[in-house]
Amino acid sequence: MAQETELKLALFSRDLPRLLAHPLLAAQEPQRQRLLNTYFDTPDLALMQQRIAVRERQVGRRTLLTVKTAGASAGGLSRRGEWEGPTQPGELDFASLVDDAALATALTGLRPRLVPLFRTDFTRRSWQLHQGGAHIEVALDEGRITTRPAGARPGSTRREPILELELELKSGPVDALLELAHTLALGPQGWSAQGIWLYPSDRSKAERGLALFLGQPPGPLREAPLQLPADGDPVQAFCATALACLAQLQGNVLALLQTPEADPLPDPEYIHQARVALRRLRTGLRLFRPFLPRRFSAHWSAHWQAAAGQLGDARNWDVLATTWLPQLLGDGPRTETLTRWVMQRRREANQHARQALGEPAFALGQLAFVRALLALQGQAPRAGQPALTDWAHATLQQRHRRLQRAVRLAACQAASERHALRIELKKLRYAQSFLSSLLPRQRRGGSSLKRAQELLGTLNDLHTAQVLLADAPPPAGQKVIGRLQELTAVHLADLPGVQRQLLRSIAAWDRI
């Protein structure tokens, strides 16, 4: 079995000429191949459930059978098992290809049920480069995915374009993949000219093809459960945490940017979940700061804070337009004027956010962060570090005490103190989500935290909506502001009870 290590990068078609003009690629004539690929699975998708891909590839007159198994993928960098060898069309001879006896037997047993699900047909231009002591194959794939689901009407073929860059490590250090990606992203004339948007992607062609077959476009990506080893090293725990946050960020950014530009208002949840990923990432940097190099922590905290700031306006206008305005506006020409005014500003804010995410600097920052994480992972553990479980308990206890102080300060019900309490709640909830696998089950709960965060989030949304509407056309704008103030008073009446519940929850947590 070969171990495949590659970095997959999405790019825009507008950047293709400048990528091909890069000196590293322009210096040699690429090898060109037309690759016609058919992917197989059972009707009940037994292979997909085990994250196994079976592919038959035609390259000229040759036919190759490929089996790829589940592996680790984060930050666009993936490592997985792969078998590939010559075959005859339709034979699917797993016994002579796969040297893992159990896997070969299982695949052979499934062979009578395997059917073609989708095709990925593309032209590959490839270059052999040497960078940072490594041999790397650079492959530029351009083509399309096609599928016709079972039972579909004739002519109802689904299609999706392919345009991606793959850097496969043939030999040498993994860091060289990210070094080369960074060099290519700087553009053909270096940073003095406009860079190229090369964005890390964890979605393989097989995953995209299967989603197309199922008719499932990529939806908003929410946080995934995190499992940290109880006997782990804090720095390794941070790297696992950061890569999980990065996967959530990248999935939502790619889904947002790959929606048609003619649709100026895609699903607002993409931006919301991207902001959640950034907040979680910043919380992770603060949480593990005692174990991280000082310059690393300071630089990346500032970097991700700036990135989150580029999305804030879009999220605020999304919430106003989709949540509060429909609830508070009646019918009539005056309300139509206000609705158009809000929608125009919402479109402008979303367009600004989309432009910021599509900047080469945004993608470069993520490549640099993954590279920095790899460097951290390669360091030997420092002597004298605490056990991860003991540190997790002590850290969360400290976070609960900080929350307790914030609850008491917020008792005056001033907006600034409520905002500070909301921030402390978020930090604690994200910290608990990172460390919950290290805690006894009775300490993993947080229903009171969730309820308090929802109430404070609503109060914050109401306050933000009033700020956004300050310049709205009268009289509808003032009328909505008045209703927002009334709603604020209603929700503020619930705050003392929620605060008392929070204090009881904190006290109970301390007693466990």
C-alpha positions in Angstrom: 0.0 0.0 0.0 1.2 3.5 -0.9 0.6 6.3 1.6 -0.6 9.4 -0.3 0.1 12.8 1.1 -1.3 15.7 -0.9 -2.4 19.3 -0.5 -5.6 20.2 -2.4 -6.2 23.8 -3.4 -9.3 25.4 -4.9 -8.8 28.4 -7.3 -10.8 30.8 -9.5 -10.8 30.5 -13.3 -9.8 34.1 -13.5 -6.5 33.3 -11.8 -5.6 30.5 -14.2 -3.5 32.5 -16.7 -1.3 34.0 -14.0 -0.9 30.6 -12.3 0.4 29.1 -15.5 2.7 32.1 -16.0 4.4 31.4 -12.6 8.1 30.9 -13.2 8.1 27.5 -11.4 5.5 26.2 -13.9 6.4 28.1 -17.0 10.0 26.8 -16.8 8.9 23.3 -18.0 6.4 21.9 -20.4 3.7 20.1 -18.4 2.7 16.6 -19.1 -0.9 16.5 -20.4 -3.3 13.6 -19.8 -7.0 13.1 -20.4 -8.4 11.2 -17.4 -11.8 9.5 -17.6 -12.8 8.2 -14.2 -15.8 6.1 -13.0 -16.5 5.7 -9.3 -18.3 2.7 -8.0 -20.4 1.9 -4.9 -23.2 -0.3 -3.8 -26.8 1.0 -4.2 -26.9 1.5 -0.4 -23.5 3.3 -0.5 -21.7 0.7 1.7 -18.2 2.0 0.6 -19.1 5.6 1.3 -20.1 4.7 4.9 -16.6 3.4 5.4 -15.0 6.3 3.5 -13.6 4.0 0.8 -13.4 5.1 -2.8 -13.2 2.6 -5.7 -12.3 4.2 -9.1 -11.7 2.9 -12.6 -9.6 5.3 -14.6 -8.9 5.3 -18.4 -5.6 7.0 -19.4 -5.3 6.6 -23.2 -5.5 2.9 -23.8 -4.7 1.9 -20.2 -7.2 1.2 -17.5 -6.2 1.6 -13.9 -8.1 0.4 -10.8 -7.7 2.5 -7.7 -8.8 2.0 -4.1 -8.5 4.8 -1.5 -9.2 4.4 2.2 -10.3 6.9 4.8 -7.5 9.0 6.1 -6.7 12.2 8.0 -7.6 15.5 6.2 -7.2 18.9 7.7 -6.3 22.3 6.3 -6.5 20.9 2.8 -3.6 18.5 3.7 -4.6 14.8 3.5 -2.9 11.5 4.2 -4.6 8.2 3.2 -3.9 4.7 2.0 -4.0 4.1 -1.8 -3.7 1.1 -4.1 -3.5 1.5 -7.8 -2.6 -0.9 -10.6 -3.5 -1.9 -14.2 -6.7 -3.8 -14.8 -9.2 -4.7 -17.5 -12.4 -2.6 -17.9 -15.1 -3.7 -15.5 -13.0 -6.5 -13.8 -12.6 -4.8 -10.4 -10.0 -7.4 -9.4 -9.4 -6.4 -5.8 -7.6 -9.6 -4.7 -4.6 -8.9 -7.0 -4.5 -5.2 -6.2 -5.0 -4.7 -2.5 -2.4 -6.2 -0.2 -4.6 -5.8 2.9 -6.2 -9.2 3.1 -9.2 -8.2 5.1 -10.0 -5.2 2.9 -9.5 -7.2 -0.3 -11.9 -9.9 1.0 -14.5 -7.3 1.9 -14.3 -5.5 -1.4 -14.4 -8.8 -3.3 -17.6 -9.7 -1.4 -19.2 -6.4 -2.4 -18.1 -6.6 -6.1 -21.3 -8.2 -7.4 -23.3 -5.2 -6.0 -21.0 -2.4 -7.2 -22.5 -0.1 -9.8 -21.2 3.1 -11.4 -22.4 6.2 -9.5 -20.7 9.2 -11.2 -17.8 10.2 -13.5 -15.0 12.7 -13.1 -13.6 13.6 -16.5 -10.8 16.1 -16.7 -7.6 17.2 -18.3 -4.6 17.0 -16.0 -1.5 19.2 -16.5 1.3 18.0 -14.3 4.8 19.3 -13.4 7.6 17.6 -11.4 9.1 20.2 -9.0 11.8 20.1 -6.3 11.2 22.5 -3.4 12.5 22.6 0.2 14.3 19.2 -0.2 11.2 17.5 -1.5 10.0 16.1 -4.8 6.4 17.3 -5.5 4.1 16.6 -8.3 1.9 19.6 -9.2 -1.3 18.6 -10.9 -3.8 21.1 -12.4 -7.2 19.4 -13.0 -9.8 21.0 -15.2 -13.0 19.3 -16.3 -16.3 18.3 -14.8 -18.2 15.8 -12.6 -21.3 14.2 -14.1 -23.9 11.8 -12.7 -27.4 10.6 -13.5 -29.1 9.3 -10.3 -30.9 6.0 -10.4 -34.5 6.4 -11.6 -33.8 9.9 -13.0 -35.4 10.9 -16.3 -33.3 10.7 -19.5 -31.5 14.0 -20.0 -31.5 14.9 -16.3 -27.7 14.6 -15.9 -26.2 16.7 -13.1 -22.9 18.5 -13.7 -20.4 20.3 -11.7 -17.1 21.9 -12.8 -13.7 20.8 -11.7 -10.8 23.3 -11.3 -8.3 22.5 -8.6 -4.6 22.3 -7.9 -3.1 19.2 -6.2 0.4 19.1 -4.7 1.4 15.5 -4.1 4.4 14.7 -2.0 6.6 12.1 -3.7 9.4 12.4 -1.2 10.7 14.8 1.4 9.1 16.8 4.2 5.4 17.6 4.4 6.2 21.3 5.1 7.5 21.6 1.5 4.0 21.2 0.2 2.9 24.3 2.1 6.0 26.2 1.2 5.4 25.5 -2.5 1.7 26.4 -2.2 2.7 29.7 -0.6 5.2 30.4 -3.4 2.7 29.8 -6.1 0.0 31.9 -4.3 2.3 34.9 -4.3 1.9 35.1 -8.1 4.2 35.1 -11.1 6.0 38.3 -9.9 6.0 37.7 -6.2 4.2 39.7 -3.6 4.8 43.0 -5.4 2.0 42.0 -7.9 -1.4 40.7 -7.1 -1.4 37.2 -5.6 -3.4 34.2 -6.6 -6.3 32.8 -4.5 -5.2 29.2 -3.7 -7.5 28.0 -1.0 -7.1 24.8 1.0 -9.9 22.3 0.5 -10.6 19.0 2.3 -13.2 17.8 -0.2 -12.0 15.2 -2.6 -13.5 14.6 -6.1 -15.1 11.4 -4.8 -16.9 13.4 -2.0 -18.0 16.0 -4.4 -19.2 13.4 -6.9 -21.2 11.5 -4.3 -22.8 14.7 -3.1 -23.8 15.5 -6.7 -25.2 12.0 -7.1 -27.3 12.4 -3.9 -28.4 15.9 -4.9 -26.8 17.4 -1.7 -25.1 20.7 -2.3 -22.6 21.6 0.4 -24.5 23.1 3.3 -23.3 25.2 6.2 -20.6 23.3 8.2 -21.1 23.3 12.0 -18.6 22.4 14.6 -17.7 18.7 14.9 -17.2 16.8 18.2 -13.6 16.9 19.3 -11.9 13.9 21.0 -8.7 14.7 22.8 -6.6 12.0 24.3 -6.5 12.1 28.1 -2.8 11.4 28.2 -2.0 13.9 25.4 0.3 16.8 25.2 -1.3 20.3 25.5 0.5 21.5 22.3 -0.8 18.6 20.3 -4.2 19.1 21.8 -4.2 22.7 20.6 -3.1 21.7 17.1 -6.0 19.2 16.9 -8.4 21.9 18.2 -7.1 24.5 15.7 -7.3 22.2 12.8 -10.9 21.3 13.7 -11.8 25.0 13.7 -10.0 25.6 10.5 -11.9 22.8 8.8 -15.2 24.4 9.8 -14.0 27.8 8.5 -12.7 26.4 5.2 -15.8 24.4 4.5 -18.1 27.4 4.9 -15.8 29.8 3.0 -15.6 27.5 0.0 -19.3 26.8 0.0 -20.0 30.6 0.1 -17.5 31.5 -2.6 -18.6 28.6 -4.9 -22.2 29.8 -5.0 -22.9 31.8 -8.2 -21.9 35.4 -8.1 -25.3 36.3 -9.6 -26.7 35.3 -6.2 -25.7 38.2 -4.0 -27.4 36.8 -0.9 -26.5 33.1 -0.4 -27.4 31.2 2.7 -26.5 33.5 5.6 -25.6 30.6 7.7 -22.3 30.3 5.7 -21.0 33.6 7.1 -22.5 32.8 10.5 -20.7 29.5 10.8 -17.5 31.0 9.4 -17.6 33.6 12.2 -18.3 30.8 14.8 -15.2 28.9 13.5 -13.1 32.1 13.9 -14.4 32.7 17.4 -13.7 29.1 18.4 -10.2 29.4 16.9 -9.5 32.6 18.9 -10.8 30.9 22.0 -8.5 28.0 21.4 -5.5 30.3 21.1 -6.4 32.0 24.4 -7.2 28.7 26.1 -3.9 27.0 25.3 -1.8 30.2 25.4 0.3 29.1 28.4 1.8 26.3 26.2 2.3 28.2 23.0 5.2 30.4 21.9 4.4 34.0 22.8 5.0 35.4 19.3 2.9 32.6 17.8 -0.1 33.3 20.1 0.1 37.1 19.7 0.4 37.0 15.9 -2.3 34.5 15.1 -4.7 36.0 17.7 -4.5 39.4 15.9 -4.7 37.7 12.5 -7.9 35.8 13.2 -9.5 38.8 15.0 -9.0 40.9 11.9 -10.4 38.1 9.7 -13.5 37.9 12.0 -14.0 41.7 11.7 -14.3 41.5 7.9 -17.5 39.4 8.4 -19.3 41.2 11.2 -21.3 43.7 9.1 -22.6 41.0 6.8 -23.8 38.9 9.7 -25.5 41.9 11.4 -27.4 42.9 8.3 -28.3 39.3 7.7 -29.9 39.0 11.2 -31.8 42.3 10.8 -33.1 41.4 7.4 -34.0 37.7 8.0 -35.0 37.7 11.7 -36.2 41.1 13.1 -37.5 43.0 10.1 -40.1 40.3 9.0 -41.4 40.2 12.6 -41.8 43.9 13.1 -42.8 45.3 9.7 -46.4 45.5 8.5 -47.5 46.1 4.9 -47.6 49.3 3.0 -45.5 51.5 0.7 -43.5 53.0 3.6 -42.5 49.6 4.9 -41.4 48.6 1.3 -39.1 51.6 1.3 -37.5 50.5 4.5 -37.2 46.9 3.3 -35.5 48.0 0.1 -33.1 50.2 2.1 -32.2 47.3 4.5 -31.8 44.8 1.6 -29.5 47.2 -0.3 -27.2 47.5 2.7 -27.3 43.8 3.3 -26.3 43.1 -0.2 -23.4 45.6 0.1 -22.2 44.1 3.3 -22.4 40.5 1.9 -20.5 41.6 -1.2 -17.8 43.2 0.9 -17.5 40.0 3.0 -17.3 37.9 -0.1 -14.6 40.1 -1.6 -12.6 39.9 1.6 -12.8 36.1 1.7 -11.8 35.9 -2.0 -8.6 38.0 -1.5 -5.3 36.0 -2.0 -4.1 37.3 1.4 -7.0 35.5 3.1 -6.0 32.2 1.6 -2.3 32.8 2.2 -3.0 33.4 5.9 -4.6 29.9 6.1 -1.7 28.2 4.3 0.7 30.0 6.7 -1.3 28.9 9.7 -1.4 25.3 8.7 2.4 25.5 8.2 2.9 27.0 11.6 0.7 24.2 13.2 2.8 21.6 11.5 6.0 23.2 13.0 4.3 23.1 16.4 3.4 19.5 16.0 7.0 18.6 15.2 8.3 20.0 18.5 9.2 17.7 21.4 6.9 18.1 24.4 8.3 20.5 27.1 9.3 19.0 30.4 7.1 19.7 33.4 3.8 20.2 31.5 0.7 19.3 33.5 -1.5 16.3 32.8 -4.1 17.3 30.2 -7.1 16.2 32.3 -5.9 18.1 35.4 -5.2 21.2 33.4 -8.7 21.0 31.7 -10.5 20.8 35.1 -8.5 23.7 36.5 -8.9 25.8 33.4 -12.7 25.4 33.3 -13.0 26.1 37.0 -11.2 29.4 36.4 -13.4 30.1 33.5 -16.5 29.5 35.7 -15.2 32.0 38.2 -14.7 34.6 35.6 -18.2 34.0 34.4 -19.5 34.4 37.9 -17.9 37.8 38.2 -19.3 38.8 34.8 -22.8 37.7 35.9 -22.7 39.9 39.0 -21.4 42.9 37.0 -24.2 42.5 34.5 -26.8 42.7 37.3 -27.0 46.4 36.6 -28.3 45.6 33.1 -26.1 48.1 31.3 -25.5 47.1 27.7 -21.7 47.1 28.0 -21.8 44.7 31.0 -24.3 42.4 29.2 -22.0 42.3 26.2 -19.1 41.4 28.5 -21.1 38.6 30.1 -22.1 37.3 26.6 -18.4 37.2 25.6 -17.5 35.2 28.8 -20.4 32.8 28.1 -19.1 32.1 24.6 -15.6 31.6 25.8 -16.7 29.1 28.4 -19.0 27.2 26.0 -16.3 26.9 23.4 -13.7 25.9 26.0 -16.1 23.2 27.3 -16.7 22.0 23.7 -12.9 21.6 23.2 -12.3 19.9 26.5 -15.5 17.9 27.1 -13.9 14.6 26.1 -11.5 15.1 29.1 -14.2 15.7 31.7 -16.5 13.4 33.7 -19.9 13.2 32.1 -21.6 15.1 34.8 -19.4 18.1 34.1 -20.2 18.2 30.4 -23.7 19.8 30.6 -24.5 23.4 29.9 -28.3 23.9 29.4 -28.2 27.0 31.6 -25.2 28.3 29.7 -27.0 27.8 26.4 -30.2 29.5 27.6 -28.2 32.5 28.9 -26.2 32.8 25.7 -29.4 32.7 23.6 -31.0 35.4 25.7 -27.9 37.6 25.7 -27.5 37.0 22.0 -31.1 38.2 21.4 -30.5 41.3 23.4 -27.3 42.0 21.5 -29.1 41.5 18.2 -31.8 43.9 19.3 -29.2 46.5 20.2 -27.3 46.1 17.0 -30.5 46.3 14.9 -31.2 49.7 16.5 -27.7 51.0 15.6 -28.1 49.8 12.0 -31.5 51.5 11.7 -30.3 54.9 13.1 -30.0 56.3 9.5 -33.0 54.4 8.1 -35.6 56.4 6.1 -38.4 57.8 8.3 -41.0 57.2 9.5 -40.8 53.4 9.2 -37.3 53.3 10.6 -38.2 55.1 13.8 -41.3 52.9 14.2 -39.2 49.7 14.0 -36.7 51.1 16.4 -39.5 51.8 18.9 -40.7 48.1 18.5 -37.1 46.9 19.0 -36.9 48.9 22.2 -40.2 47.4 23.4 -38.8 43.9 22.7 -35.6 44.7 24.5 -37.6 45.6 27.6 -39.5 42.3 27.4 -36.3 40.2 27.2 -34.6 42.3 29.9 -37.3 41.2 32.3 -36.1 37.6 31.8 -32.5 38.4 32.5 -32.4 38.3 36.4 -33.9 34.8 36.4 -31.3 33.6 33.9 -28.5 35.2 35.9 -29.7 33.4 39.0 -29.8 30.2 37.1 -26.3 30.8 35.9 -25.0 31.4 39.4 -26.6 28.1 40.6 -25.1 26.2 37.7 -21.6 27.6 38.5 -22.0 26.7 42.1 -23.1 23.2 41.2 -20.2 22.8 38.8 -17.7 23.7 41.6 -19.2 21.1 44.0 -18.7 18.2 41.6 
